[in-house]
Amino acid sequence: MSTEELTKQLEDTHQELFNLRFRVSTKQLANHREVRRVRRKVARLKTLITEKELGIR
């Protein structure tokens, strides 16, 4: 994937995380582990973007 695609995916994932946090605060989300899964996905994407910028991958 290119850096642009990863950045777009990161933006989408941030939006998903925002929506999940909103649903948790309004008690509409039953599975709180979903927030953890998305947070880790954000971290993985940020790592991939940084590695691409540094030329590691």
PyMOL Python script that loads the backbone (N, CA, C, O; Angstrom):
from pymol import cmd

cmd.read_pdbstr("""\
ATOM      1  N   MET A   1       0.833  -1.178   0.000  1.00  0.00           N
ATOM      2  CA  MET A   1       0.000   0.000   0.000  1.00  0.00           C
ATOM      3  C   MET A   1       0.881   1.246   0.000  1.00  0.00           C
ATOM      4  O   MET A   1       1.974   1.256   0.567  1.00  0.00           O
ATOM      5  N   SER A   2       0.392   2.268  -0.633  1.00  0.00           N
ATOM      6  CA  SER A   2       1.136   3.519  -0.656  1.00  0.00           C
ATOM      7  C   SER A   2       0.861   4.308   0.623  1.00  0.00           C
ATOM      8  O   SER A   2      -0.065   4.009   1.376  1.00  0.00           O
ATOM      9  N   THR A   3       1.686   5.315   0.842  1.00  0.00           N
ATOM     10  CA  THR A   3       1.522   6.156   2.027  1.00  0.00           C
ATOM     11  C   THR A   3       0.182   6.878   2.006  1.00  0.00           C
ATOM     12  O   THR A   3      -0.449   7.057   3.048  1.00  0.00           O
ATOM     13  N   GLU A   4      -0.254   7.294   0.813  1.00  0.00           N
ATOM     14  CA  GLU A   4      -1.537   7.986   0.705  1.00  0.00           C
ATOM     15  C   GLU A   4      -2.697   7.067   1.097  1.00  0.00           C
ATOM     16  O   GLU A   4      -3.624   7.485   1.790  1.00  0.00           O
ATOM     17  N   GLU A   5      -2.633   5.815   0.647  1.00  0.00           N
ATOM     18  CA  GLU A   5      -3.679   4.854   0.987  1.00  0.00           C
ATOM     19  C   GLU A   5      -3.697   4.575   2.485  1.00  0.00           C
ATOM     20  O   GLU A   5      -4.761   4.483   3.097  1.00  0.00           O
ATOM     21  N   LEU A   6      -2.502   4.441   3.072  1.00  0.00           N
ATOM     22  CA  LEU A   6      -2.412   4.201   4.509  1.00  0.00           C
ATOM     23  C   LEU A   6      -2.953   5.388   5.299  1.00  0.00           C
ATOM     24  O   LEU A   6      -3.624   5.214   6.316  1.00  0.00           O
ATOM     25  N   THR A   7      -2.654   6.596   4.821  1.00  0.00           N
ATOM     26  CA  THR A   7      -3.143   7.798   5.493  1.00  0.00           C
ATOM     27  C   THR A   7      -4.660   7.872   5.422  1.00  0.00           C
ATOM     28  O   THR A   7      -5.312   8.233   6.402  1.00  0.00           O
ATOM     29  N   LYS A   8      -5.221   7.536   4.281  1.00  0.00           N
ATOM     30  CA  LYS A   8      -6.679   7.526   4.123  1.00  0.00           C
ATOM     31  C   LYS A   8      -7.305   6.489   5.053  1.00  0.00           C
ATOM     32  O   LYS A   8      -8.327   6.749   5.689  1.00  0.00           O
ATOM     33  N   GLN A   9      -6.688   5.324   5.124  1.00  0.00           N
ATOM     34  CA  GLN A   9      -7.191   4.270   5.993  1.00  0.00           C
ATOM     35  C   GLN A   9      -7.083   4.701   7.464  1.00  0.00           C
ATOM     36  O   GLN A   9      -7.956   4.381   8.271  1.00  0.00           O
ATOM     37  N   LEU A  10      -6.017   5.422   7.805  1.00  0.00           N
ATOM     38  CA  LEU A  10      -5.850   5.930   9.165  1.00  0.00           C
ATOM     39  C   LEU A  10      -6.953   6.926   9.512  1.00  0.00           C
ATOM     40  O   LEU A  10      -7.500   6.891  10.615  1.00  0.00           O
ATOM     41  N   GLU A  11      -7.276   7.804   8.584  1.00  0.00           N
ATOM     42  CA  GLU A  11      -8.367   8.767   8.815  1.00  0.00           C
ATOM     43  C   GLU A  11      -9.693   8.047   9.038  1.00  0.00           C
ATOM     44  O   GLU A  11     -10.462   8.407   9.930  1.00  0.00           O
ATOM     45  N   ASP A  12      -9.952   7.031   8.225  1.00  0.00           N
ATOM     46  CA  ASP A  12     -11.190   6.261   8.373  1.00  0.00           C
ATOM     47  C   ASP A  12     -11.235   5.550   9.728  1.00  0.00           C
ATOM     48  O   ASP A  12     -12.282   5.489  10.373  1.00  0.00           O
ATOM     49  N   THR A  13     -10.098   5.022  10.146  1.00  0.00           N
ATOM     50  CA  THR A  13     -10.027   4.313  11.415  1.00  0.00           C
ATOM     51  C   THR A  13     -10.203   5.270  12.584  1.00  0.00           C
ATOM     52  O   THR A  13     -10.834   4.920  13.582  1.00  0.00           O
ATOM     53  N   HIS A  14      -9.648   6.482  12.470  1.00  0.00           N
ATOM     54  CA  HIS A  14      -9.858   7.493  13.511  1.00  0.00           C
ATOM     55  C   HIS A  14     -11.344   7.834  13.629  1.00  0.00           C
ATOM     56  O   HIS A  14     -11.861   8.007  14.733  1.00  0.00           O
ATOM     57  N   GLN A  15     -12.015   7.928  12.505  1.00  0.00           N
ATOM     58  CA  GLN A  15     -13.454   8.213  12.525  1.00  0.00           C
ATOM     59  C   GLN A  15     -14.217   7.067  13.183  1.00  0.00           C
ATOM     60  O   GLN A  15     -15.147   7.291  13.958  1.00  0.00           O
ATOM     61  N   GLU A  16     -13.814   5.839  12.866  1.00  0.00           N
ATOM     62  CA  GLU A  16     -14.450   4.671  13.478  1.00  0.00           C
ATOM     63  C   GLU A  16     -14.241   4.683  14.995  1.00  0.00           C
ATOM     64  O   GLU A  16     -15.161   4.376  15.753  1.00  0.00           O
ATOM     65  N   LEU A  17     -13.032   5.037  15.435  1.00  0.00           N
ATOM     66  CA  LEU A  17     -12.739   5.108  16.863  1.00  0.00           C
ATOM     67  C   LEU A  17     -13.590   6.178  17.541  1.00  0.00           C
ATOM     68  O   LEU A  17     -14.110   5.963  18.636  1.00  0.00           O
ATOM     69  N   PHE A  18     -13.729   7.318  16.893  1.00  0.00           N
ATOM     70  CA  PHE A  18     -14.574   8.384  17.431  1.00  0.00           C
ATOM     71  C   PHE A  18     -16.005   7.892  17.625  1.00  0.00           C
ATOM     72  O   PHE A  18     -16.616   8.119  18.669  1.00  0.00           O
ATOM     73  N   ASN A  19     -16.525   7.220  16.610  1.00  0.00           N
ATOM     74  CA  ASN A  19     -17.900   6.712  16.680  1.00  0.00           C
ATOM     75  C   ASN A  19     -18.060   5.674  17.790  1.00  0.00           C
ATOM     76  O   ASN A  19     -19.073   5.656  18.490  1.00  0.00           O
ATOM     77  N   LEU A  20     -17.051   4.808  17.944  1.00  0.00           N
ATOM     78  CA  LEU A  20     -17.119   3.806  19.004  1.00  0.00           C
ATOM     79  C   LEU A  20     -17.104   4.460  20.379  1.00  0.00           C
ATOM     80  O   LEU A  20     -17.861   4.068  21.267  1.00  0.00           O
ATOM     81  N   ARG A  21     -16.242   5.456  20.555  1.00  0.00           N
ATOM     82  CA  ARG A  21     -16.188   6.149  21.847  1.00  0.00           C
ATOM     83  C   ARG A  21     -17.515   6.838  22.147  1.00  0.00           C
ATOM     84  O   ARG A  21     -17.969   6.861  23.291  1.00  0.00           O
ATOM     85  N   PHE A  22     -18.120   7.388  21.128  1.00  0.00           N
ATOM     86  CA  PHE A  22     -19.427   8.027  21.309  1.00  0.00           C
ATOM     87  C   PHE A  22     -20.462   6.996  21.742  1.00  0.00           C
ATOM     88  O   PHE A  22     -21.257   7.240  22.649  1.00  0.00           O
ATOM     89  N   ARG A  23     -20.442   5.844  21.081  1.00  0.00           N
ATOM     90  CA  ARG A  23     -21.403   4.794  21.414  1.00  0.00           C
ATOM     91  C   ARG A  23     -21.178   4.251  22.821  1.00  0.00           C
ATOM     92  O   ARG A  23     -22.136   3.893  23.505  1.00  0.00           O
ATOM     93  N   VAL A  24     -19.918   4.187  23.261  1.00  0.00           N
ATOM     94  CA  VAL A  24     -19.631   3.745  24.628  1.00  0.00           C
ATOM     95  C   VAL A  24     -20.195   4.745  25.627  1.00  0.00           C
ATOM     96  O   VAL A  24     -20.796   4.355  26.629  1.00  0.00           O
ATOM     97  N   SER A  25     -20.004   6.028  25.357  1.00  0.00           N
ATOM     98  CA  SER A  25     -20.468   7.049  26.298  1.00  0.00           C
ATOM     99  C   SER A  25     -21.990   7.109  26.391  1.00  0.00           C
ATOM    100  O   SER A  25     -22.539   7.499  27.422  1.00  0.00           O
ATOM    101  N   THR A  26     -22.663   6.725  25.322  1.00  0.00           N
ATOM    102  CA  THR A  26     -24.130   6.711  25.357  1.00  0.00           C
ATOM    103  C   THR A  26     -24.684   5.323  25.679  1.00  0.00           C
ATOM    104  O   THR A  26     -25.888   5.080  25.592  1.00  0.00           O
ATOM    105  N   LYS A  27     -23.773   4.419  26.053  1.00  0.00           N
ATOM    106  CA  LYS A  27     -24.129   3.049  26.453  1.00  0.00           C
ATOM    107  C   LYS A  27     -24.851   2.272  25.354  1.00  0.00           C
ATOM    108  O   LYS A  27     -25.743   1.474  25.639  1.00  0.00           O
ATOM    109  N   GLN A  28     -24.471   2.503  24.116  1.00  0.00           N
ATOM    110  CA  GLN A  28     -25.047   1.771  22.990  1.00  0.00           C
ATOM    111  C   GLN A  28     -24.144   0.635  22.520  1.00  0.00           C
ATOM    112  O   GLN A  28     -24.554  -0.201  21.714  1.00  0.00           O
ATOM    113  N   LEU A  29     -22.910   0.608  23.030  1.00  0.00           N
ATOM    114  CA  LEU A  29     -21.959  -0.414  22.599  1.00  0.00           C
ATOM    115  C   LEU A  29     -21.835  -1.463  23.696  1.00  0.00           C
ATOM    116  O   LEU A  29     -21.477  -1.143  24.829  1.00  0.00           O
ATOM    117  N   ALA A  30     -22.128  -2.701  23.364  1.00  0.00           N
ATOM    118  CA  ALA A  30     -22.067  -3.771  24.352  1.00  0.00           C
ATOM    119  C   ALA A  30     -20.648  -4.322  24.495  1.00  0.00           C
ATOM    120  O   ALA A  30     -20.249  -4.732  25.585  1.00  0.00           O
ATOM    121  N   ASN A  31     -19.893  -4.334  23.409  1.00  0.00           N
ATOM    122  CA  ASN A  31     -18.560  -4.926  23.421  1.00  0.00           C
ATOM    123  C   ASN A  31     -17.500  -3.822  23.499  1.00  0.00           C
ATOM    124  O   ASN A  31     -17.180  -3.193  22.490  1.00  0.00           O
ATOM    125  N   HIS A  32     -16.963  -3.591  24.690  1.00  0.00           N
ATOM    126  CA  HIS A  32     -15.966  -2.540  24.876  1.00  0.00           C
ATOM    127  C   HIS A  32     -14.607  -2.910  24.294  1.00  0.00           C
ATOM    128  O   HIS A  32     -13.752  -2.042  24.118  1.00  0.00           O
ATOM    129  N   ARG A  33     -14.403  -4.171  23.998  1.00  0.00           N
ATOM    130  CA  ARG A  33     -13.130  -4.599  23.408  1.00  0.00           C
ATOM    131  C   ARG A  33     -12.952  -4.063  21.989  1.00  0.00           C
ATOM    132  O   ARG A  33     -11.838  -3.992  21.471  1.00  0.00           O
ATOM    133  N   GLU A  34     -14.044  -3.698  21.391  1.00  0.00           N
ATOM    134  CA  GLU A  34     -13.991  -3.141  20.032  1.00  0.00           C
ATOM    135  C   GLU A  34     -13.146  -1.872  20.011  1.00  0.00           C
ATOM    136  O   GLU A  34     -12.425  -1.624  19.044  1.00  0.00           O
ATOM    137  N   VAL A  35     -13.229  -1.068  21.068  1.00  0.00           N
ATOM    138  CA  VAL A  35     -12.441   0.159  21.159  1.00  0.00           C
ATOM    139  C   VAL A  35     -10.960  -0.190  21.185  1.00  0.00           C
ATOM    140  O   VAL A  35     -10.158   0.455  20.510  1.00  0.00           O
ATOM    141  N   ARG A  36     -10.595  -1.196  21.951  1.00  0.00           N
ATOM    142  CA  ARG A  36      -9.198  -1.622  22.030  1.00  0.00           C
ATOM    143  C   ARG A  36      -8.695  -2.097  20.668  1.00  0.00           C
ATOM    144  O   ARG A  36      -7.582  -1.773  20.255  1.00  0.00           O
ATOM    145  N   ARG A  37      -9.536  -2.873  19.978  1.00  0.00           N
ATOM    146  CA  ARG A  37      -9.148  -3.395  18.665  1.00  0.00           C
ATOM    147  C   ARG A  37      -8.866  -2.255  17.689  1.00  0.00           C
ATOM    148  O   ARG A  37      -7.885  -2.300  16.947  1.00  0.00           O
ATOM    149  N   VAL A  38      -9.714  -1.246  17.688  1.00  0.00           N
ATOM    150  CA  VAL A  38      -9.552  -0.131  16.756  1.00  0.00           C
ATOM    151  C   VAL A  38      -8.346   0.722  17.148  1.00  0.00           C
ATOM    152  O   VAL A  38      -7.621   1.202  16.276  1.00  0.00           O
ATOM    153  N   ARG A  39      -8.123   0.918  18.461  1.00  0.00           N
ATOM    154  CA  ARG A  39      -6.948   1.677  18.899  1.00  0.00           C
ATOM    155  C   ARG A  39      -5.663   1.002  18.437  1.00  0.00           C
ATOM    156  O   ARG A  39      -4.721   1.670  18.011  1.00  0.00           O
ATOM    157  N   ARG A  40      -5.632  -0.309  18.523  1.00  0.00           N
ATOM    158  CA  ARG A  40      -4.448  -1.052  18.079  1.00  0.00           C
ATOM    159  C   ARG A  40      -4.287  -0.974  16.565  1.00  0.00           C
ATOM    160  O   ARG A  40      -3.168  -0.935  16.054  1.00  0.00           O
ATOM    161  N   LYS A  41      -5.401  -0.951  15.859  1.00  0.00           N
ATOM    162  CA  LYS A  41      -5.347  -0.800  14.404  1.00  0.00           C
ATOM    163  C   LYS A  41      -4.743   0.554  14.035  1.00  0.00           C
ATOM    164  O   LYS A  41      -3.951   0.651  13.098  1.00  0.00           O
ATOM    165  N   VAL A  42      -5.125   1.609  14.784  1.00  0.00           N
ATOM    166  CA  VAL A  42      -4.561   2.945  14.563  1.00  0.00           C
ATOM    167  C   VAL A  42      -3.050   2.899  14.776  1.00  0.00           C
ATOM    168  O   VAL A  42      -2.293   3.445  13.973  1.00  0.00           O
ATOM    169  N   ALA A  43      -2.613   2.255  15.846  1.00  0.00           N
ATOM    170  CA  ALA A  43      -1.182   2.170  16.141  1.00  0.00           C
ATOM    171  C   ALA A  43      -0.434   1.429  15.038  1.00  0.00           C
ATOM    172  O   ALA A  43       0.660   1.836  14.647  1.00  0.00           O
ATOM    173  N   ARG A  44      -1.016   0.351  14.539  1.00  0.00           N
ATOM    174  CA  ARG A  44      -0.367  -0.403  13.457  1.00  0.00           C
ATOM    175  C   ARG A  44      -0.233   0.444  12.192  1.00  0.00           C
ATOM    176  O   ARG A  44       0.806   0.433  11.532  1.00  0.00           O
ATOM    177  N   LEU A  45      -1.292   1.175  11.868  1.00  0.00           N
ATOM    178  CA  LEU A  45      -1.249   2.022  10.674  1.00  0.00           C
ATOM    179  C   LEU A  45      -0.202   3.119  10.823  1.00  0.00           C
ATOM    180  O   LEU A  45       0.536   3.404   9.880  1.00  0.00           O
ATOM    181  N   LYS A  46      -0.134   3.738  12.007  1.00  0.00           N
ATOM    182  CA  LYS A  46       0.867   4.779  12.234  1.00  0.00           C
ATOM    183  C   LYS A  46       2.275   4.214  12.111  1.00  0.00           C
ATOM    184  O   LYS A  46       3.167   4.871  11.574  1.00  0.00           O
ATOM    185  N   THR A  47       2.474   3.000  12.606  1.00  0.00           N
ATOM    186  CA  THR A  47       3.775   2.349  12.497  1.00  0.00           C
ATOM    187  C   THR A  47       4.131   2.106  11.039  1.00  0.00           C
ATOM    188  O   THR A  47       5.259   2.370  10.624  1.00  0.00           O
ATOM    189  N   LEU A  48       3.181   1.607  10.258  1.00  0.00           N
ATOM    190  CA  LEU A  48       3.440   1.352   8.841  1.00  0.00           C
ATOM    191  C   LEU A  48       3.775   2.639   8.090  1.00  0.00           C
ATOM    192  O   LEU A  48       4.675   2.654   7.251  1.00  0.00           O
ATOM    193  N   ILE A  49       3.053   3.716   8.391  1.00  0.00           N
ATOM    194  CA  ILE A  49       3.310   4.997   7.728  1.00  0.00           C
ATOM    195  C   ILE A  49       4.709   5.491   8.066  1.00  0.00           C
ATOM    196  O   ILE A  49       5.438   5.947   7.184  1.00  0.00           O
ATOM    197  N   THR A  50       5.089   5.403   9.338  1.00  0.00           N
ATOM    198  CA  THR A  50       6.419   5.848   9.760  1.00  0.00           C
ATOM    199  C   THR A  50       7.505   5.007   9.100  1.00  0.00           C
ATOM    200  O   THR A  50       8.515   5.547   8.649  1.00  0.00           O
ATOM    201  N   GLU A  51       7.311   3.699   9.038  1.00  0.00           N
ATOM    202  CA  GLU A  51       8.290   2.824   8.398  1.00  0.00           C
ATOM    203  C   GLU A  51       8.440   3.160   6.920  1.00  0.00           C
ATOM    204  O   GLU A  51       9.553   3.162   6.394  1.00  0.00           O
ATOM    205  N   LYS A  52       7.333   3.442   6.251  1.00  0.00           N
ATOM    206  CA  LYS A  52       7.412   3.812   4.828  1.00  0.00           C
ATOM    207  C   LYS A  52       8.180   5.110   4.651  1.00  0.00           C
ATOM    208  O   LYS A  52       9.001   5.231   3.742  1.00  0.00           O
ATOM    209  N   GLU A  53       7.913   6.094   5.529  1.00  0.00           N
ATOM    210  CA  GLU A  53       8.594   7.382   5.425  1.00  0.00           C
ATOM    211  C   GLU A  53      10.091   7.245   5.677  1.00  0.00           C
ATOM    212  O   GLU A  53      10.892   7.957   5.071  1.00  0.00           O
ATOM    213  N   LEU A  54      10.472   6.330   6.573  1.00  0.00           N
ATOM    214  CA  LEU A  54      11.884   6.130   6.884  1.00  0.00           C
ATOM    215  C   LEU A  54      12.563   5.171   5.908  1.00  0.00           C
ATOM    216  O   LEU A  54      13.784   5.016   5.935  1.00  0.00           O
ATOM    217  N   GLY A  55      11.781   4.534   5.056  1.00  0.00           N
ATOM    218  CA  GLY A  55      12.338   3.618   4.068  1.00  0.00           C
ATOM    219  C   GLY A  55      12.629   2.239   4.624  1.00  0.00           C
ATOM    220  O   GLY A  55      13.385   1.477   4.021  1.00  0.00           O
ATOM    221  N   ILE A  56      12.048   1.907   5.754  1.00  0.00           N
ATOM    222  CA  ILE A  56      12.261   0.593   6.352  1.00  0.00           C
ATOM    223  C   ILE A  56      11.469  -0.467   5.602  1.00  0.00           C
ATOM    224  O   ILE A  56      11.928  -1.598   5.445  1.00  0.00           O
ATOM    225  N   ARG A  57      10.282  -0.100   5.141  1.00  0.00           N
ATOM    226  CA  ARG A  57       9.439  -1.028   4.376  1.00  0.00           C
ATOM    227  C   ARG A  57       9.191  -0.462   3.021  1.00  0.00           C
ATOM    228  O   ARG A  57       8.503  -1.082   2.210  1.00  0.00           O
TER     229      ARG A  57
END
""", "prot")
cmd.dss("prot")
cmd.show_as("cartoon", "prot")
cmd.util.cbc("prot")
cmd.orient("prot")
